[in-house]
Amino acid sequence: MGETSTSAGTRPAAAGTPGASVGAAAGYRPSATLPFRAEFRRQASRRRTQLALGFMVLLPLIILIAFQFDTGDDDRRSGGEFSSLVELATSGGLNFTLFSIFVSASFLLVVVVALFCGDTVASEASWGSLRYLLAVPIPRARLLAVKLVVALTYSALALLLLAGTALLVGTLRYGWSPLRSTVAAQLDPAEGLLRLLGVLGYLAVVLLVVAGLAFLLSVITDAALGAVGGAVLLWILSSILDQITALGVVRNFLPTHYANAWLGLLSTPVQTDDLVRGAFSAICYATLFWGLAFWRFTRKDVTS
C-alpha cells in the first residue's frame, strides 16, 4: 500500500476555489476532518474505555467495602505504616480521597493513562483501519493531534472520576472532616480540598510522561498491547532505578524521580521545590516523546 494511504490523491480543485493552491478537492478543509467530538464519541463506545472509567468509579467503592469488613486487629497491634494510613483514611471524606489517590498513583493510574494513549493509534493499525482514515483524507498531523487530545481527555476524566467518587462516598460514610496526613498538621476542609486539587493537578502533569511514552510506542508499533505494556514496563524500570542510590545525580534525570513530590503539598508549609522540578521534567519528557511521535508518524509508510 505504502504512501497511497496518505491524504494525497484527491482530484485537483478548479482555479479560484479555496483548495486550489494545495491541489485539494473543492470545499475540502483539513480542519473539518475528524472532529474532536466524533473521535470522543467513537472512543466512548469502545469497551476498554467503558471498563477503564467504570473501574475508576468502582475502586473507591471496593476500598470502602474492604474497610467495613476489616477488623484490623493484627495491623493495629503491629503498628505498621499502612495501618496508620488506613486509620487516617477512615477519619473523613478528604482523607479517604487522599488514601484512594495514594494507593492508585504508583501503578493503577499509570496503566489507565498508558491504555488510553498507547491503544489509540496502534489499535487502528491492528484493525487495518488506519490507512482508510488517512485516505478520507485526514491530514496525518491532524489525525494524530485529535487522537492525542481525546486520549488525554479520557485520562483526565479517569483521574477526576477516581477522586470525585472517593470524595463522594468517603464524605457520605465518614463525614466532612479536616484533612490529616502523616507529614503535616491538620488542615481545615476548605484548605484540604484545595490541597487535594493541587495533588490531582500535579499527578496529571507527571502522568504526561506515561502519556507521551505510550503515544510514541503506539505510533511505532501496530500492537496495542505492546505499546501499553511497554510504557508501563519502562515506567516501572525507571522507578526501580530511582531506588538505586549508587546512581547518584543520575537519578534526578529519571522521569519517575519526582513522581511522589505531590506529598510536598500536604506538608506545612507547602514544599514546592520538588514540585517545580517534577513538573518541568515531566513537561520536557512529554514534549520530547510527542515530538518524536509526530515526526515518526508524518514520515511513516502506513500499510495497515
C-alpha positions as CSV (number, residue, x, y, z in Angstrom):
1,M,0.0,0.0,0.0
2,G,2.7,2.4,1.1
3,E,2.2,6.1,0.6
4,T,-1.1,5.6,-1.2
5,S,-2.7,5.7,2.2
6,T,-1.8,9.4,2.7
7,S,-4.1,12.3,2.2
8,A,-2.8,12.8,-1.3
9,G,-4.8,11.6,-4.2
10,T,-7.8,13.9,-4.2
11,R,-8.7,15.5,-7.5
12,P,-7.3,19.0,-8.3
13,A,-9.6,21.9,-7.4
14,A,-10.7,24.4,-10.0
15,A,-8.9,27.7,-10.2
16,G,-10.1,30.2,-7.7
17,T,-11.5,27.7,-5.3
18,P,-10.2,27.6,-1.6
19,G,-8.4,24.3,-2.2
20,A,-6.8,25.3,-5.5
21,S,-3.4,26.3,-4.0
22,V,-2.9,22.9,-2.4
23,G,-4.5,20.7,-5.1
24,A,-7.3,19.6,-2.9
25,A,-10.9,19.0,-3.9
26,A,-13.3,21.9,-4.0
27,G,-14.6,22.7,-0.5
28,Y,-12.1,20.5,1.2
29,R,-10.9,21.9,4.6
30,P,-8.3,19.9,6.6
31,S,-9.6,21.4,9.8
32,A,-13.0,20.0,9.3
33,T,-11.8,16.4,9.1
34,L,-12.1,14.1,12.2
35,P,-13.8,16.5,14.6
36,F,-12.9,16.1,18.3
37,R,-16.5,15.2,19.2
38,A,-16.6,12.4,16.6
39,E,-13.4,10.8,17.9
40,F,-14.6,11.3,21.5
41,R,-17.9,9.5,20.9
42,R,-16.0,6.8,18.9
43,Q,-13.7,6.1,21.8
44,A,-16.5,6.3,24.3
45,S,-18.2,3.4,22.5
46,R,-15.2,1.2,23.0
47,R,-15.3,-1.5,25.7
48,R,-11.9,-0.7,27.1
49,T,-12.9,2.9,27.6
50,Q,-16.1,1.9,29.4
51,L,-14.3,-0.7,31.6
52,A,-11.4,1.7,32.5
53,L,-13.7,4.5,33.5
54,G,-16.0,2.1,35.3
55,F,-13.2,0.7,37.3
56,M,-12.2,4.3,38.4
57,V,-15.7,4.6,39.9
58,L,-15.7,1.1,41.3
59,L,-12.3,1.2,43.1
60,P,-13.3,3.7,45.9
61,L,-16.4,1.5,46.5
62,I,-14.2,-1.6,46.8
63,I,-11.9,0.2,49.2
64,L,-14.9,1.4,51.3
65,I,-16.4,-2.1,51.4
66,A,-12.9,-3.6,52.4
67,F,-12.7,-1.1,55.3
68,Q,-16.1,-2.2,56.5
69,F,-15.1,-5.9,56.7
70,D,-11.6,-5.2,58.0
71,T,-11.3,-5.6,61.8
72,G,-7.6,-4.5,61.6
73,D,-6.7,-6.2,64.9
74,D,-3.4,-7.7,63.6
75,D,-2.4,-4.5,61.8
76,R,-3.1,-2.3,64.7
77,R,-1.1,-4.5,67.0
78,S,1.8,-4.4,64.6
79,G,1.6,-0.6,64.3
80,G,2.6,-0.7,60.7
81,E,2.8,2.4,58.5
82,F,-0.1,1.1,56.3
83,S,-2.3,0.7,59.3
84,S,-1.8,4.3,60.2
85,L,-2.8,5.3,56.7
86,V,-6.0,3.3,57.0
87,E,-6.8,5.0,60.2
88,L,-6.4,8.3,58.5
89,A,-8.5,7.2,55.6
90,T,-11.5,6.5,57.8
91,S,-11.4,9.8,59.5
92,G,-13.2,11.8,56.8
93,G,-14.1,12.1,53.2
94,L,-11.0,14.2,52.3
95,N,-8.7,11.6,53.9
96,F,-10.5,8.7,52.2
97,T,-9.9,10.5,48.9
98,L,-6.2,11.0,49.7
99,F,-5.9,7.4,50.5
100,S,-7.6,6.3,47.3
101,I,-5.2,8.5,45.3
102,F,-2.2,7.2,47.3
103,V,-2.9,3.5,46.5
104,S,-3.6,4.2,42.8
105,A,-0.9,6.7,41.8
106,S,2.0,4.3,41.6
107,F,0.5,1.7,39.3
108,L,-3.2,1.8,38.5
109,L,-3.3,5.3,37.1
110,V,-0.1,4.6,35.1
111,V,-1.8,1.6,33.5
112,V,-5.0,3.6,32.7
113,V,-3.1,6.5,31.1
114,A,-1.0,4.1,29.2
115,L,-4.1,2.3,28.0
116,F,-5.8,5.4,26.7
117,C,-2.7,6.8,25.0
118,G,-1.0,3.6,23.9
119,D,-4.0,2.0,22.3
120,T,-5.3,4.9,20.3
121,V,-3.2,4.6,17.2
122,A,-1.9,1.1,17.4
123,S,-5.4,-0.4,17.6
124,E,-6.3,1.4,14.4
125,A,-3.3,-0.1,12.7
126,S,-4.0,-3.6,14.1
127,W,-7.6,-3.4,12.8
128,G,-6.4,-2.2,9.4
129,S,-8.5,1.0,9.6
130,L,-5.7,3.5,9.9
131,R,-4.9,3.7,6.2
132,Y,-8.6,4.2,5.5
133,L,-8.8,7.1,7.9
134,L,-5.8,8.7,6.1
135,A,-7.4,8.1,2.7
136,V,-10.6,10.0,3.7
137,P,-8.4,12.2,3.6
138,I,-7.4,13.3,7.1
139,P,-4.1,15.0,7.4
140,R,-1.7,12.9,9.4
141,A,-0.8,15.6,11.8
142,R,-4.5,16.4,12.5
143,L,-5.4,12.7,13.0
144,L,-2.6,12.3,15.5
145,A,-3.4,15.6,17.3
146,V,-7.1,14.7,17.7
147,K,-6.3,11.2,18.9
148,L,-3.8,12.6,21.4
149,V,-6.2,15.2,22.8
150,V,-9.0,12.7,23.1
151,A,-6.7,10.2,24.9
152,L,-5.5,13.0,27.3
153,T,-9.2,14.0,27.9
154,Y,-10.1,10.5,28.9
155,S,-7.0,10.2,31.1
156,A,-8.0,13.3,32.9
157,L,-11.6,12.1,33.2
158,A,-10.4,8.9,34.8
159,L,-8.4,10.8,37.4
160,L,-11.4,13.0,38.2
161,L,-13.8,10.1,38.4
162,L,-11.5,8.3,40.9
163,A,-11.1,11.4,43.1
164,G,-14.7,12.5,42.8
165,T,-16.2,9.1,43.6
166,A,-13.8,8.7,46.5
167,L,-14.7,12.1,47.9
168,L,-18.5,11.5,47.5
169,V,-18.6,8.0,49.1
170,G,-16.0,8.9,51.7
171,T,-17.9,12.0,52.8
172,L,-21.2,10.1,53.0
173,R,-19.6,7.4,55.1
174,Y,-17.1,9.3,57.2
175,G,-18.3,12.9,57.1
176,W,-16.7,16.2,56.1
177,S,-13.7,16.5,58.3
178,P,-10.3,18.2,58.2
179,L,-7.6,16.8,56.1
180,R,-4.9,14.9,58.0
181,S,-1.7,13.3,57.0
182,T,1.5,11.9,58.5
183,V,3.6,14.8,57.2
184,A,1.6,17.9,58.1
185,A,-0.7,19.5,60.7
186,Q,-4.4,19.1,60.4
187,L,-5.9,21.3,57.6
188,D,-9.4,22.7,57.6
189,P,-11.7,21.1,55.0
190,A,-11.7,24.1,52.6
191,E,-7.9,24.3,52.5
192,G,-7.7,20.5,52.4
193,L,-9.9,20.4,49.3
194,L,-7.6,22.9,47.6
195,R,-4.5,20.8,48.5
196,L,-6.2,17.7,47.0
197,L,-6.9,19.6,43.8
198,G,-3.3,20.6,43.7
199,V,-2.3,16.9,44.2
200,L,-4.6,15.9,41.3
201,G,-3.1,18.7,39.1
202,Y,0.5,17.6,39.8
203,L,-0.3,13.9,39.2
204,A,-1.9,14.9,35.9
205,V,1.3,16.6,34.9
206,V,3.5,13.8,36.0
207,L,1.4,11.2,34.1
208,L,2.0,13.2,30.9
209,V,5.3,11.3,30.7
210,V,3.4,8.0,30.6
211,A,1.0,9.5,28.1
212,G,3.9,10.7,25.9
213,L,5.8,7.4,26.0
214,A,2.7,5.3,25.4
215,F,1.7,7.5,22.5
216,L,5.1,7.3,20.9
217,L,5.1,3.5,21.2
218,S,1.6,3.4,19.7
219,V,2.9,5.2,16.6
220,I,6.0,2.9,16.3
221,T,4.2,-0.4,16.7
222,D,1.0,-1.9,15.4
223,A,0.5,-3.9,18.6
224,A,-1.6,-2.0,21.1
225,L,-0.7,-4.4,23.9
226,G,3.0,-3.8,23.2
227,A,2.6,0.0,23.3
228,V,0.6,-0.1,26.6
229,G,2.8,-2.8,28.2
230,G,6.0,-1.1,27.0
231,A,5.1,2.2,28.6
232,V,4.1,0.6,31.9
233,L,7.3,-1.6,32.0
234,L,9.6,1.4,31.2
235,W,7.9,3.4,34.0
236,I,8.4,0.5,36.4
237,L,12.1,0.2,35.3
238,S,12.6,3.9,35.9
239,S,11.1,3.5,39.4
240,I,13.4,0.7,40.2
241,L,16.5,2.6,39.0
242,D,15.4,5.5,41.1
243,Q,15.8,3.4,44.2
244,I,19.4,2.7,43.5
245,T,21.3,5.3,45.4
246,A,24.6,4.4,43.8
247,L,23.4,6.1,40.6
248,G,23.8,9.4,42.4
249,V,22.7,12.6,40.5
250,V,21.7,10.4,37.5
251,R,18.5,9.6,39.4
252,N,17.5,13.3,39.2
253,F,17.0,12.9,35.5
254,L,14.8,9.8,35.7
255,P,11.1,10.6,34.8
256,T,9.9,8.9,38.0
257,H,12.3,10.7,40.4
258,Y,9.8,13.4,41.3
259,A,6.7,11.2,40.9
260,N,5.9,11.4,44.7
261,A,6.7,15.2,45.0
262,W,3.0,15.8,45.4
263,L,3.5,14.8,49.1
264,G,5.0,18.3,49.5
265,L,1.5,19.7,49.0
266,L,0.5,18.0,52.3
267,S,3.3,19.5,54.4
268,T,3.1,22.6,56.5
269,P,4.4,24.9,54.9
270,V,4.0,23.6,51.4
271,Q,7.3,22.3,49.8
272,T,7.3,23.5,46.2
273,D,11.0,22.9,45.1
274,D,10.5,19.3,44.0
275,L,7.1,20.1,42.6
276,V,8.5,22.7,40.2
277,R,11.4,20.3,39.2
278,G,9.0,17.4,38.7
279,A,6.6,19.5,36.6
280,F,9.4,20.8,34.5
281,S,10.9,17.4,34.0
282,A,7.5,15.8,33.1
283,I,6.7,18.5,30.5
284,C,10.1,18.2,28.9
285,Y,9.9,14.4,28.6
286,A,6.3,14.5,27.4
287,T,7.1,17.2,24.8
288,L,10.1,15.1,23.6
289,F,8.0,11.9,23.2
290,W,5.2,13.7,21.5
291,G,7.6,15.4,19.1
292,L,9.1,12.1,18.2
293,A,5.7,10.6,17.7
294,F,4.6,13.3,15.3
295,W,8.0,13.2,13.5
296,R,7.8,9.4,13.0
297,F,4.1,9.3,12.0
298,T,4.3,12.0,9.4
299,R,7.1,10.1,7.7
300,K,5.9,6.6,8.2
301,D,4.7,4.4,5.4
302,V,1.3,3.4,6.7
303,T,0.3,0.0,5.2
304,S,-2.2,-1.2,7.8
